[in-house]
Amino acid sequence: QVQLVESGGGLVQPGGSLRLSCAASGFPFSRHAMSWVRQAPGKGPEWVSAIATDGSRADYADSVKGRFTISRDDAKNMLYLQMTGLQPEDTALYYCVRFGGMDYWGKGTLVTVSS
């Protein structure tokens, strides 16, 4: 079955960086666009970024544009999110998501930005 397992979250100071990873299995990863979605405490989900099947196109929410970079390694079935210039408002649970006829979400990895 489809499995998405995020990792790489943690506590970081403002201005710091983190790299999130998502290990995908149970489906042909290279044939699917993938996304990152985050949910801050007490708020609804916020789409963060998406990457096309061949990595040729990446889109970002205005709130993270210029600071976050999405990438993928189809040989390893891995999705990544490089986050720089982190701010307290980036604190959230970050999910790896495969949108489609049926949406699949991982369990998330927590990113906390605090001094």
C-alpha positions in Angstrom: 0.0 0.0 0.0 1.0 3.6 -0.4 3.3 4.8 2.4 4.8 8.2 2.9 7.2 8.7 5.8 8.5 12.1 6.6 11.7 12.8 8.6 14.1 15.7 9.3 12.0 17.9 11.5 13.2 19.4 14.7 13.9 22.6 16.7 15.8 25.3 14.9 16.5 28.9 15.7 15.1 31.7 13.6 17.2 32.1 10.5 18.2 28.5 10.6 17.8 25.7 8.0 16.4 22.2 7.9 16.0 19.6 5.2 12.9 17.5 5.3 12.8 14.1 3.6 9.9 11.9 2.6 10.4 8.2 1.8 7.7 6.9 -0.6 6.7 3.3 -1.3 3.9 1.2 -2.6 3.4 3.1 -5.9 5.4 4.2 -8.9 6.9 7.3 -7.4 8.4 8.7 -10.6 4.9 8.9 -12.2 3.4 11.1 -9.6 3.7 14.8 -8.8 4.3 15.3 -5.1 3.6 18.1 -2.6 4.4 19.4 0.8 1.6 20.7 3.1 2.0 22.1 6.5 -0.3 22.7 9.4 0.5 25.2 12.1 -0.9 24.8 15.6 -4.5 25.8 15.7 -4.7 26.5 12.0 -5.8 24.7 8.9 -3.6 23.0 6.4 -1.5 25.2 4.1 -0.1 24.0 0.8 3.7 24.8 0.7 5.1 23.4 -2.5 4.7 20.9 -5.3 7.0 19.3 -7.9 6.2 17.8 -11.2 6.9 14.2 -12.1 10.2 14.8 -13.8 11.2 17.7 -11.5 11.0 20.1 -14.3 8.5 22.3 -12.6 8.2 23.4 -8.9 5.7 25.7 -7.4 5.7 27.4 -4.0 3.4 29.3 -1.8 4.2 33.0 -1.6 5.0 32.6 2.1 8.0 30.3 1.4 9.1 31.4 -2.1 12.8 32.2 -2.2 13.4 30.3 1.1 12.3 26.7 0.4 13.3 24.4 -2.3 11.5 21.2 -3.2 13.3 18.4 -5.0 13.0 14.7 -5.7 15.2 11.7 -6.3 13.2 9.2 -8.3 15.9 6.5 -8.1 15.5 6.5 -4.3 11.8 7.3 -4.2 12.5 10.3 -2.1 11.0 13.8 -1.8 12.8 16.6 -0.1 12.2 20.1 1.2 15.2 22.3 1.9 14.1 25.1 4.2 16.3 28.2 4.8 15.7 31.5 6.6 13.2 29.8 8.9 11.0 32.0 11.0 8.6 31.3 13.9 5.7 31.4 11.5 7.1 28.4 9.8 6.5 26.3 12.9 4.2 23.5 11.8 3.7 19.8 11.2 4.9 19.2 7.6 3.3 16.5 5.5 4.4 14.8 2.3 1.3 14.4 0.1 0.4 12.6 -3.1 -2.7 14.3 -4.4 -4.8 12.5 -7.0 -8.0 10.5 -7.3 -7.3 9.5 -3.8 -5.0 11.6 -1.7 -2.3 10.1 0.4 -0.7 11.8 3.4 2.2 10.9 5.6 2.1 11.3 9.4 4.1 14.4 9.3 7.3 15.8 10.8 7.3 18.6 13.3 9.3 21.8 12.6 9.6 24.2 15.5 11.3 27.6 14.9 12.1 29.3 18.2 14.9 31.0 20.0 
